[in-house]
Amino acid sequence: MSKTTREENIRRIIALEDRIYQCRRCKPLLRCIKKPSLGKGDLEPAIMLVFEFNSTFSADIKNLIELRNLIKKEFGISGIYHSFMVRCQPKACTVRDTVSCYAENKLLDKENNNCILTGKACTGIPVRPSCEEIIACLPFLLEEIDILSPRYIIFFGERVSEFLLKSYGIFDYDIEPGSHFKYGNMILLTTVCEEKFGSEECRQLSQVLGKNL
Ligand code: SF4
């Protein structure tokens, strides 16, 4: 990819991230997060990994490095970028639910990530995003994919596969892990959620790739 295209990608990704930071579509989520989760990795990716949200698994950099190395080794491809279908982590929280606070301000203090309602560390439990939150956030991911236009995209988990395939107009399918679909120049691959993804699932996908290279 030429230098100019790379610079163009960087410019467009920065502009996208600015809009994600300013997004107010899911107000209830914004109160209990420090910042939305952004994509990371090579800006000329051959493969893009899509997770449903920034789970405790993907939030641990060790897990991400292990997953990326597994894919690099099995596929023999280095340029990898990962991102999320929903950027703001939903949390279930009894404290927040029992306090009738109508203000929309953040409930996490800037310094220590403590909850301003209890003065203690946040006890909110990360939960999966609702369909409304996925639909609200999906346009950011579709734009990110359009900017980076990877050759392969791996969808981790049934919900990511379902929402992304539908976004690309692919309806007639059974979402079996290890399935592949073509969309323009891209090959879309489905697999299990990242916590369950191991060398066997990786080999299954690389065999699909092998047939499609
Ligand atoms: S989850 Fe996405 S759509 Fe919702 S507020 Fe965060 S960035 Fe905006």
Boltz pocket constraint, residues with backbone or C-beta under 6 A from the ligand:
constraints:
  - pocket:
      binder: B
      contacts: [[A, 20], [A, 23], [A, 24], [A, 25], [A, 26], [A, 27], [A, 29], [A, 30], [A, 36], [A, 85], [A, 86], [A, 87], [A, 88], [A, 133], [A, 136], [A, 137]]
      max_distance: 6.0
